[in-house]
Amino acid sequence: MAAGALDGIRVLDFSHALAGPYCTLLLADYGAEVYKIESRSGDMGRGWGPPFAGGMASFFLGLNRGKNGVSIDLKRPEGLELCLRLIDRMDVLVENFRPGLMDRLGLGYHTVHRRNPRLVYCSISGYGQNGPSRDEAAMDLVVQASSGLLSITGTRQGESVRCGYGVTDVTAGLFAVIGILLALRARETLGRGQYVDVAMLDSMISTMSSNYMSYLGSGIVPRPMGTAFPTIVPYRCYRAGDREIAIAVGSEKLWAAFCAAIGRPELETHPDYATNADRIRNRAVLEPLLDEVFLERPAQDWIERLQGAGIPASLVRNFEEVVGHPQCQVREMFPVLDQSPAGPHRVTGTPVKLSSTPGGTRKAAPRLGQDTRRTLEELLGLEAGAIDGLVERGVVFDGLTSADPPNARLSRGDSSRGRAPRRDR
């Protein structure tokens, strides 16, 4: 594989679950050497299934590909010393524990910064490292609620609906990548690393800038609108003859083309609908009219008409349709990795295409402790006998011992094709 944009960058990854692992997944995909530090029990994400493949949850396989698996007991003085020595060799450290935990372990920013001033240290948390909510427990659903997202996501009848994926975790992971890259760039001129503090709450408020600016400008508290958009009409999903379609008419030029495409040219200049502001004021009349129009034809017929007229429109696809779509195949968004011992396993691809230093799915997710021995040999220069002693004393786990780690029974799956037996819910 061609050199990645982050080749030569070493990352020590103490993260677990979703936000941190998504951040380090992207770093690994674009060439960084990521060393995933886990306790003997492993990342909780290893047990987040079914489905399982090769004893690991598919959730874990997708988020931790391309990383080196290193298992060290951080509660043991010898384990802590090993981590500190590894930190000396790193460019970036990522963690998403509760605020204060890394300090209590002896791995907080100020401690390690004195050892390695060039280290970029990134902490991802629910509410940040200061403020009255600092110590509150946070997971995706809770931050969707506390950030205001749930208050605008749901049915018109007012029922709150969780966003269908871990949006607050993933968004924080994305901002963590941005923060790390900013700090690495600044290091070129400052000569030292810095602390990167990323909060899920802050990340969501930033990504909802347009929504918050509407509120800050009007003082009107927004409510759920289903798939509709507060400042554009028409912009939502409609039920066609056989399934739903999504349509976005974002300009007056598109409105003219839209009216012609649906066979209602008289709507273009109608005084109630001539401008977007008019359409918003008269949404309650226009939307039911369009509902009736779209019931007249099958969805695919409407898609061909609308896309042919340059209108942004799509079928509401399910995951099976997305995975099999030719566009996703051309863009290599679902590559297959050889995941030992499960065999071929499909994962999601890299989102940013670089012409000279492309990203890519470089290797499969590690088994627990898979790379412990090699990491200690190559980075710290430990000899085989010394590593054997660490394994025997339980300071590290090398993935080779006969005894299963404590979470093994949670992450067993039986599938040679990367999928667990299907169960009806």
Secondary structure, DSSP 4 states (H G I P E B T S, - for coil): -PPPTTTT-EEEE---TTHHHHHHHHHHHTT-EEEEEE-TT--GGGG--SSEETTEEHHHHHHSTTEEEEEE-TTSHHHHHHHHHHHTT-SEEEE-SPTTHHHHHT--HHHHHHH-TT-EEEEEESS-SSSTTTTS---HHHHHHHTSHHHHSB-TT--B---SS-HHHHHHHHHHHHHHHHHHHHHHHHSS--EEEEEHHHHHHHHTHHHHHHHHHH-PPP---TT-BTTBSSEEEEE-SSSEEEEE--SHHHHHHHHHHTT-GGGTT-TTTSSHHHHHHTHHHHHHHHHHHHTTS-HHHHHHHHHHTT--EEE---HHHHHT-HHHHHTT-S-EEEETTTEEEE----SS--SSS-----SPPPPTTTTHHHHHHHHH---HHHHHHHHHTTSEE-S-SSSPPTTGGGG----SSS-PPP---
